């Protein structure tokens, strides 16, 4: 059997291991108890033990499934297929990590203007900055909710508030740098915070509007693929082909 067939078989094993429950788990779910979550948690626990923190928690179940699929591929198809399966798992982990990072940055850019507006609104009522962070943390979207809650939690545990705020740049990316700079400058130097937040909010709104316009300009280009490869062939099949068949049949009758 070829290596490609071995790799396909191994990937099917990984997919089944990560998404399909075992027969016993399926029977248990049918009678009202258990679900496929238990099998996935078992794979995640195995992957956590094997990876020892080298992969993200979301990929630990994939590592656990690979630990089961690679020996099966080696035993069934030989060592090359096991090596190709291992490379496929590594490539899948890298692709998933990049996809999560891209989605994370997209969500930051999407919700940043509202977070700045809400922070400025709370501060305008006279609330201290640290208290304002605690007030808005439950009311904003992810990933800001967890990161702002982490800032409040670390500052409550004794870490300086300025140091806890500086960590936001590492966790949320460079988009939040103006907000981090404004808050830290206000806390250390006494710089007025409201004007700095207003400038940061205007810049965040402008950047989001520019990205929306860029996405709108890309839409016609993305529509070319279904238009050329789906709509146009279907149009030809339904209009041109019957006309050609009718013409050919009439020519045969006349001859």
C-alpha positions as a Markdown table, in Angstrom:
| # | Residue | x | y | z |
|---|---|---|---|---|
| 1 | Unk | 0.0 | 0.0 | 0.0 |
| 2 | Unk | 1.3 | 3.5 | -0.9 |
| 3 | Unk | 2.4 | 6.1 | 1.6 |
| 4 | Unk | -0.5 | 8.3 | 0.6 |
| 5 | Unk | -3.0 | 5.6 | 1.5 |
| 6 | Unk | -1.2 | 5.1 | 4.8 |
| 7 | Unk | -1.3 | 8.8 | 5.6 |
| 8 | Unk | -5.0 | 9.0 | 4.7 |
| 9 | Unk | -5.7 | 6.0 | 6.9 |
| 10 | Unk | -3.8 | 7.5 | 9.8 |
| 11 | Unk | -5.6 | 10.9 | 9.5 |
| 12 | Unk | -8.9 | 9.1 | 9.5 |
| 13 | Unk | -7.9 | 7.3 | 12.7 |
| 14 | Unk | -6.9 | 10.6 | 14.3 |
| 15 | Unk | -10.2 | 12.2 | 13.2 |
| 16 | Unk | -12.2 | 9.3 | 14.6 |
| 17 | Unk | -10.3 | 9.4 | 17.8 |
| 18 | Unk | -10.8 | 13.1 | 18.4 |
| 19 | Unk | -14.5 | 13.4 | 17.2 |
| 20 | Unk | -16.2 | 10.0 | 17.4 |
| 21 | Unk | -16.9 | 8.3 | 20.8 |
| 22 | Unk | -16.2 | 4.7 | 21.4 |
| 23 | Unk | -18.9 | 2.1 | 21.0 |
| 24 | Unk | -19.3 | 1.7 | 24.8 |
| 25 | Unk | -19.4 | 5.5 | 25.2 |
| 26 | Unk | -22.0 | 5.7 | 22.4 |
| 27 | Unk | -24.2 | 3.1 | 24.1 |
| 28 | Unk | -23.7 | 4.9 | 27.4 |
| 29 | Unk | -24.9 | 8.1 | 25.9 |
| 30 | Unk | -28.0 | 6.5 | 24.3 |
| 31 | Unk | -29.1 | 5.4 | 27.8 |
| 32 | Unk | -28.7 | 8.8 | 29.2 |
| 33 | Unk | -25.2 | 9.0 | 30.6 |
| 34 | Unk | -21.7 | 10.0 | 29.3 |
| 35 | Unk | -20.8 | 11.4 | 26.0 |
| 36 | Unk | -17.9 | 11.7 | 23.6 |
| 37 | Unk | -16.5 | 14.4 | 25.9 |
| 38 | Unk | -15.1 | 11.7 | 28.2 |
| 39 | Unk | -13.1 | 10.1 | 25.3 |
| 40 | Unk | -11.8 | 13.4 | 24.2 |
| 41 | Unk | -10.7 | 14.3 | 27.8 |
| 42 | Unk | -8.9 | 11.0 | 28.0 |
| 43 | Unk | -7.0 | 11.8 | 24.8 |
| 44 | Unk | -6.3 | 15.3 | 26.1 |
| 45 | Unk | -4.9 | 13.8 | 29.3 |
| 46 | Unk | -2.7 | 11.5 | 27.4 |
| 47 | Unk | -1.5 | 14.3 | 25.1 |
| 48 | Unk | -0.8 | 16.5 | 28.1 |
| 49 | Unk | 1.4 | 13.9 | 29.7 |
| 50 | Unk | 3.3 | 13.3 | 26.4 |
| 51 | Unk | 3.7 | 16.9 | 25.3 |
| 52 | Unk | 4.5 | 18.3 | 28.8 |
| 53 | Unk | 3.2 | 21.7 | 28.0 |
| 54 | Unk | 4.9 | 21.9 | 24.5 |
| 55 | Unk | 1.5 | 22.4 | 22.7 |
| 56 | Unk | -1.5 | 24.4 | 23.4 |
| 57 | Unk | -4.3 | 22.9 | 25.5 |
| 58 | Unk | -6.6 | 22.8 | 22.5 |
| 59 | Unk | -4.1 | 20.5 | 20.7 |
| 60 | Unk | -3.5 | 18.0 | 23.5 |
| 61 | Unk | -6.3 | 15.8 | 22.3 |
| 62 | Unk | -4.8 | 15.7 | 18.9 |
| 63 | Unk | -1.4 | 14.7 | 20.4 |
| 64 | Unk | -3.1 | 11.9 | 22.3 |
| 65 | Unk | -4.9 | 10.7 | 19.2 |
| 66 | Unk | -1.6 | 10.7 | 17.3 |
| 67 | Unk | 0.0 | 8.6 | 20.1 |
| 68 | Unk | -2.5 | 6.0 | 19.3 |
| 69 | Unk | -2.6 | 6.4 | 15.5 |
| 70 | Unk | 1.2 | 6.4 | 14.9 |
| 71 | Unk | 1.8 | 2.9 | 16.3 |
| 72 | Unk | -1.2 | 1.6 | 14.3 |
| 73 | Unk | 0.2 | 3.1 | 11.1 |
| 74 | Unk | 3.6 | 1.7 | 11.8 |
| 75 | Unk | 2.3 | -1.8 | 12.5 |
| 76 | Unk | -0.1 | -1.8 | 9.5 |
| 77 | Unk | 1.9 | 0.0 | 6.8 |
| 78 | Unk | 5.5 | 0.2 | 8.1 |
| 79 | Unk | 7.8 | 2.9 | 9.5 |
| 80 | Unk | 7.5 | 5.4 | 6.6 |
| 81 | Unk | 3.8 | 5.6 | 7.1 |
| 82 | Unk | 4.3 | 6.2 | 10.8 |
| 83 | Unk | 6.8 | 9.0 | 10.1 |
| 84 | Unk | 4.4 | 10.6 | 7.6 |
| 85 | Unk | 1.6 | 10.4 | 10.1 |
| 86 | Unk | 3.8 | 12.1 | 12.7 |
| 87 | Unk | 4.6 | 14.9 | 10.2 |
| 88 | Unk | 0.9 | 15.3 | 9.4 |
| 89 | Unk | 0.1 | 15.7 | 13.1 |
| 90 | Unk | 2.9 | 18.3 | 13.5 |
| 91 | Unk | 1.7 | 20.2 | 10.5 |
| 92 | Unk | -1.9 | 20.1 | 11.8 |
| 93 | Unk | -0.8 | 21.5 | 15.2 |
| 94 | Unk | 1.1 | 24.3 | 13.6 |
| 95 | Unk | -1.8 | 25.2 | 11.3 |
| 96 | Unk | -4.3 | 25.2 | 14.2 |
| 97 | Unk | -2.0 | 27.4 | 16.2 |
| 98 | Unk | -1.6 | 29.9 | 13.4 |
| 99 | Unk | -5.4 | 29.9 | 12.8 |
| 100 | Unk | -6.1 | 30.5 | 16.5 |
| 101 | Unk | -3.6 | 33.3 | 16.6 |
| 102 | Unk | -5.1 | 34.9 | 13.5 |
| 103 | Unk | -8.6 | 34.6 | 15.0 |
| 104 | Unk | -7.3 | 36.1 | 18.3 |
| 105 | Unk | -5.9 | 39.2 | 16.6 |
| 106 | Unk | -9.0 | 39.6 | 14.5 |
| 107 | Unk | -11.2 | 39.6 | 17.6 |
| 108 | Unk | -8.9 | 42.1 | 19.3 |
| 109 | Unk | -9.2 | 44.5 | 16.3 |
| 110 | Unk | -13.0 | 43.9 | 16.2 |
| 111 | Unk | -13.8 | 44.7 | 19.8 |
| 112 | Unk | -11.1 | 47.1 | 20.8 |
| 113 | Unk | -13.0 | 50.3 | 19.9 |
| 114 | Unk | -15.9 | 49.3 | 22.1 |
| 115 | Unk | -13.6 | 48.4 | 25.0 |
| 116 | Unk | -11.9 | 51.8 | 24.8 |
| 117 | Unk | -15.2 | 53.6 | 24.6 |
| 118 | Unk | -16.5 | 51.7 | 27.6 |
| 119 | Unk | -13.3 | 52.3 | 29.6 |
| 120 | Unk | -13.5 | 56.0 | 28.9 |
| 121 | Unk | -17.1 | 56.2 | 29.9 |
| 122 | Unk | -16.5 | 54.5 | 33.2 |
| 123 | Unk | -13.4 | 56.7 | 34.0 |
| 124 | Unk | -15.4 | 59.8 | 33.1 |
| 125 | Unk | -17.7 | 59.0 | 36.1 |
| 126 | Unk | -14.7 | 59.5 | 38.4 |
| 127 | Unk | -13.9 | 55.8 | 39.0 |
| 128 | Unk | -10.2 | 54.9 | 39.5 |
| 129 | Unk | -8.6 | 53.1 | 36.6 |
| 130 | Unk | -8.1 | 49.8 | 38.5 |
| 131 | Unk | -11.8 | 49.9 | 39.5 |
| 132 | Unk | -12.8 | 50.8 | 36.0 |
| 133 | Unk | -11.0 | 47.7 | 34.7 |
| 134 | Unk | -12.9 | 45.5 | 37.2 |
| 135 | Unk | -16.2 | 47.2 | 36.2 |
| 136 | Unk | -15.9 | 46.6 | 32.5 |
| 137 | Unk | -14.2 | 43.2 | 32.5 |
| 138 | Unk | -17.5 | 41.2 | 32.8 |
| 139 | Unk | -19.2 | 43.3 | 30.1 |
| 140 | Unk | -16.7 | 43.1 | 27.2 |
| 141 | Unk | -16.2 | 40.3 | 24.7 |
| 142 | Unk | -13.4 | 37.8 | 24.5 |
| 143 | Unk | -10.5 | 37.9 | 24.5 |
| 144 | Unk | -10.7 | 41.2 | 26.5 |
| 145 | Unk | -12.9 | 39.7 | 29.2 |
| 146 | Unk | -10.4 | 37.1 | 30.4 |
| 147 | Unk | -7.4 | 39.4 | 30.0 |
| 148 | Unk | -8.9 | 42.3 | 31.9 |
| 149 | Unk | -10.1 | 39.9 | 34.6 |
| 150 | Unk | -6.5 | 38.6 | 34.8 |
| 151 | Unk | -5.2 | 42.2 | 35.2 |
| 152 | Unk | -7.7 | 42.7 | 38.1 |
| 153 | Unk | -6.8 | 39.4 | 39.6 |
| 154 | Unk | -3.1 | 40.0 | 39.5 |
| 155 | Unk | -3.3 | 43.5 | 40.9 |
| 156 | Unk | -5.6 | 42.2 | 43.7 |
| 157 | Unk | -2.9 | 39.6 | 44.5 |
| 158 | Unk | -0.3 | 42.3 | 45.1 |
| 159 | Unk | 1.3 | 42.9 | 41.6 |
| 160 | Unk | 1.6 | 46.5 | 40.7 |
| 161 | Unk | -1.3 | 47.6 | 38.6 |
| 162 | Unk | 1.0 | 49.2 | 36.0 |
| 163 | Unk | 2.9 | 45.9 | 35.5 |
| 164 | Unk | -0.3 | 44.0 | 35.2 |
| 165 | Unk | -1.5 | 46.4 | 32.5 |
| 166 | Unk | 1.7 | 46.1 | 30.6 |
| 167 | Unk | 1.1 | 42.4 | 30.2 |
| 168 | Unk | -1.9 | 43.2 | 28.0 |
| 169 | Unk | 0.4 | 44.1 | 25.1 |
| 170 | Unk | 1.9 | 40.6 | 25.1 |
| 171 | Unk | -1.4 | 38.9 | 25.5 |
| 172 | Unk | -3.5 | 41.0 | 23.1 |
| 173 | Unk | -0.9 | 42.2 | 20.5 |
| 174 | Unk | 0.3 | 45.6 | 19.4 |
| 175 | Unk | -3.2 | 46.9 | 18.7 |
| 176 | Unk | -3.7 | 47.7 | 22.4 |
| 177 | Unk | -0.3 | 49.5 | 22.8 |
| 178 | Unk | -1.9 | 53.0 | 22.7 |
| 179 | Unk | -4.3 | 52.1 | 25.5 |
| 180 | Unk | -1.6 | 50.4 | 27.6 |
| 181 | Unk | 0.7 | 53.5 | 27.1 |
| 182 | Unk | -2.1 | 55.9 | 28.1 |
| 183 | Unk | -3.1 | 53.9 | 31.2 |
| 184 | Unk | 0.5 | 53.4 | 32.4 |
| 185 | Unk | 1.4 | 57.1 | 31.7 |
| 186 | Unk | -1.7 | 58.2 | 33.7 |
| 187 | Unk | -0.8 | 55.9 | 36.6 |
| 188 | Unk | 3.0 | 56.8 | 36.8 |
| 189 | Unk | 3.2 | 60.4 | 35.5 |
| 190 | Unk | -0.3 | 61.7 | 36.2 |
| 191 | Unk | -1.0 | 62.3 | 32.5 |
| 192 | Unk | -4.7 | 63.0 | 31.7 |
| 193 | Unk | -6.2 | 59.7 | 30.7 |
| 194 | Unk | -9.5 | 60.8 | 29.0 |
| 195 | Unk | -7.9 | 62.6 | 26.0 |
| 196 | Unk | -5.4 | 59.8 | 25.4 |
| 197 | Unk | -8.3 | 57.3 | 25.5 |
| 198 | Unk | -10.3 | 59.4 | 23.0 |
| 199 | Unk | -7.4 | 59.5 | 20.6 |
| 200 | Unk | -6.9 | 55.7 | 20.9 |
| 201 | Unk | -10.6 | 55.1 | 20.4 |
| 202 | Unk | -10.6 | 57.3 | 17.2 |
| 203 | Unk | -7.6 | 55.4 | 15.9 |
| 204 | Unk | -9.1 | 52.0 | 16.7 |
| 205 | Unk | -12.4 | 53.0 | 14.9 |
| 206 | Unk | -10.5 | 54.2 | 11.9 |
| 207 | Unk | -8.4 | 51.1 | 11.7 |
| 208 | Unk | -11.4 | 48.8 | 11.9 |
| 209 | Unk | -13.2 | 50.9 | 9.2 |
| 210 | Unk | -10.2 | 50.6 | 6.9 |
| 211 | Unk | -10.1 | 46.8 | 7.4 |
| 212 | Unk | -13.8 | 46.5 | 6.7 |
| 213 | Unk | -13.3 | 48.5 | 3.5 |
| 214 | Unk | -10.4 | 46.2 | 2.5 |
| 215 | Unk | -12.5 | 43.1 | 3.1 |
| 216 | Unk | -15.3 | 44.6 | 1.0 |
| 217 | Unk | -12.9 | 45.2 | -1.8 |
| 218 | Unk | -11.7 | 41.6 | -1.6 |
| 219 | Unk | -15.2 | 40.2 | -1.9 |
| 220 | Unk | -15.5 | 40.5 | -5.7 |
| 221 | Unk | -12.2 | 38.7 | -6.1 |
| 222 | Unk | -13.3 | 35.9 | -3.8 |
| 223 | Unk | -16.5 | 35.6 | -5.7 |
| 224 | Unk | -14.6 | 34.9 | -9.0 |
| 225 | Unk | -13.9 | 31.3 | -8.0 |
| 226 | Unk | -17.5 | 30.1 | -7.6 |
| 227 | Unk | -18.6 | 32.2 | -10.5 |
| 228 | Unk | -16.0 | 30.8 | -12.9 |
| 229 | Unk | -15.9 | 27.2 | -11.7 |
| 230 | Unk | -19.6 | 26.7 | -10.6 |
| 231 | Unk | -22.1 | 29.2 | -12.0 |
| 232 | Unk | -20.6 | 29.6 | -15.5 |
| 233 | Unk | -20.3 | 25.8 | -16.1 |
| 234 | Unk | -23.8 | 25.3 | -14.9 |
| 235 | Unk | -25.1 | 28.1 | -17.1 |
| 236 | Unk | -23.3 | 26.6 | -20.2 |
| 237 | Unk | -24.6 | 23.1 | -19.3 |
| 238 | Unk | -28.2 | 24.4 | -19.1 |
| 239 | Unk | -28.3 | 26.8 | -22.0 |
| 240 | Unk | -25.5 | 26.2 | -24.5 |
| 241 | Unk | -25.3 | 22.4 | -24.4 |
| 242 | Unk | -29.0 | 21.8 | -25.2 |
| 243 | Unk | -28.8 | 24.3 | -28.1 |
| 244 | Unk | -25.7 | 22.5 | -29.5 |
| 245 | Unk | -27.4 | 19.1 | -29.1 |
| 246 | Unk | -30.5 | 20.4 | -30.9 |
| 247 | Unk | -28.5 | 21.9 | -33.7 |
| 248 | Unk | -26.5 | 18.6 | -34.2 |
| 249 | Unk | -29.7 | 16.5 | -34.3 |
| 250 | Unk | -31.2 | 18.8 | -36.9 |
| 251 | Unk | -28.1 | 18.6 | -39.1 |
| 252 | Unk | -28.3 | 14.8 | -38.9 |
| 253 | Unk | -31.9 | 14.8 | -39.9 |
| 254 | Unk | -31.3 | 17.1 | -42.9 |
| 255 | Unk | -28.4 | 15.0 | -44.1 |
